[in-house]
């Protein structure tokens, strides 16, 4: 059986935000017991990834590292939407826009210290959408 649903996220400030609970709530609400879910973040200036869910300094280090790796003061041609736009696209391509995660007994199969991050790369962010596909 295939189930599909669009998850609407509020606007988050720039940074790395745990959204595991939001995804788990969708699994509970839609009675997805066993199978695989695929999450597609439907944007080109944000990313989605799995990483450390306990220590918030990990998220700060992500922000600091990616800002050094892809600086805003580089000469980009694509600047129509501001100095953070092209760096956001580059960060999005590196982090990625999709995840595939097993589900067992109505719960995400993640490691003890793993959580799902929405990686918001824009200074003036807006609500984001994730398209969830579940196969059971």
Beta strands, then each sheet from edge to edge (+ up, - down):
strand 1: 2-9
strand 2: 15-18
strand 3: 35-41
strand 4: 46-52
strand 5: 98-104
strand 6: 107-108
strand 7: 114-120
strand 8: 128-135
sheet 1: 1+ 8- 3+ 5- 6+
sheet 2: 2+ 7- 4+
end
